[in-house]
């Protein structure tokens, strides 16, 4: 995401408050918990029983004191002690069940959230990724989900436990000690008002911390992906300073948030404990007047401590929930993005690939709507024909193939395959017939076999070897000690440029597409590698409709037809011989220029 856009988001976050929409965003995430509601119900029951068992402790502790004075209704000290130990045992059992079941729910729900986010990301359109940075998106699936993990595994259970303790504890106090309880409850309005005021600041600062951390993660991603460029320009110190400055903002926002959380907790503790002191003072006065027993004084004091601890705990939990609501909003925003498939409801099937036609196609990139890249393109490609797109950088060559792959939609005009508008085809139906060998080959970090089989995930090893043989890759692959199990490294860094190209060609051969796109597939290779790759490409192009994007014109002499683009228009078209003989033509000038350079 551009820096300006990021600042806009941060400014918007400053204006947001806790409202119904924010809480709704948080609650909608709980749809991922539904498949595990059985575990959740068991956990909630265990939690409730654990909280109730905990509240039984103050009652019996008071009875234990009264039993010493024979004021426990006939129960002996031993009987009350056994009852106390029984409550502690039940509490321990229920606590184990609560932690075990909530962990089950949280881990499985978070797995589903991560899968849903990842699935959403891979199904979003290319323009979406052009408007955002990888680090920002990575932070959504890591930092924001981590916030939810804390809530589902601990904070939610703790919130419910404290809430039950607070509500049931107050009810029991009202039943057994009404005067003392009303005196104690007088402090509650002050606590609630303080929590609301501090909570607003906490939520804004926590979201700013998350966004600044996402920006810092973006720097790490970009630096590691472009580490060769960083080292070539000796910018290690510059990148370190850039990351350090980003982390400084993270720390600043986090410390500001911690300050307000600390003030909130300190405020609540002071008010709660101050209230407890006042209540105990009042209870001690009643005891001195023999209005209550010593056991009542012990029970009430313990009850008050439990309730006070619950209020203080709810204050800290409230601040944690503030942070989680911000993370859930980000996750919901991402999950709410529209997938790439936005075509007609009535889908057609491409049973057999025939001619390809671009009819009066105009196009502007979504990120640059004021600049028209294509200005009325008309291209006819017969089934099995090999055509080349030629022109200066920025003339629109790669844009034409991107439109054929439906990375983008034309502003005006239609693209037809076998007479069918490609917008009427499902994306999988269209793209399964198209293979591409790009200039900048991206290999995944697994083995050579895994990278080749990316074109056909269920391919056998024999099929993979056959594709590698046709791509002139088998010889160098078998020289590696691990053969096809050789790990290629991040983005294929352990292989040379020519080797990566041949792996990409083998991948395309294995896919066996009817339409082939070659995007500058040999432009950055040495002479030996180019010869091997060109031989592999000749094998790949047999009996396929092929679109070649080329700067090096020597590689396209054998194509059937050539389209020369300039300024978003087709300025020339014809065979190599026709265009070469055209005096002062764009193609002939390019051809002469390249031969002079050679």
Secondary structure, 3 states (H helix, E strand, C coil): CCHHHHHHHHHHHHHCCCCHHHHHHHHHHHHHCHHHHHHHHHHHHHHHHHHHHHHHHHHHHHHHHHHHCCCCCCCCHHHHHHHHHHHHHHHHHHHHHHHHHHHHHHHHHHHHHHHHHHHHHHHCCHHHHHCCCHHHHHHHHHHHHHHHHHHHHHHHHHHHHHHHHHHHHHHHHHHHCHHHHHHHHCCHHHHHHHHHHHHHHHHHHHHHHHHHHHHHHHHHHHHHHCHHHHHHCCCHHHHHHHHHHHHHHHHHHHHHHHHHHHHHHHHHHHHHHHHHHHHHHHHHHHHHCCCCCHHHHHHHHHHHHHHHHHHHHHHHHHHHHHHHHHHHHHHHHHHCCCCCCCCCCCCECCCCCCCEEEEEEEEECHHHCCCEEEEEEEEEECCCCEEEEEECCCCCHHHHHHHHCCCCCCCEEEEEECCEEHHHECHHHHHCCEEEECCCCCCCCCEHHHHHHHHCCCCCHHHHHHHHHHCCCHHHHHHCCCHHHCECCHHHCCCCHHHHHHHHHHHHHHHCCCEEEEECCCCCCCHHHHHHHHHHHHHHHCCCEEEEECCCHHHHCCCCEEEEEECCEEEEEECHHHHHCCCCCHHHHHHHHHHHHC
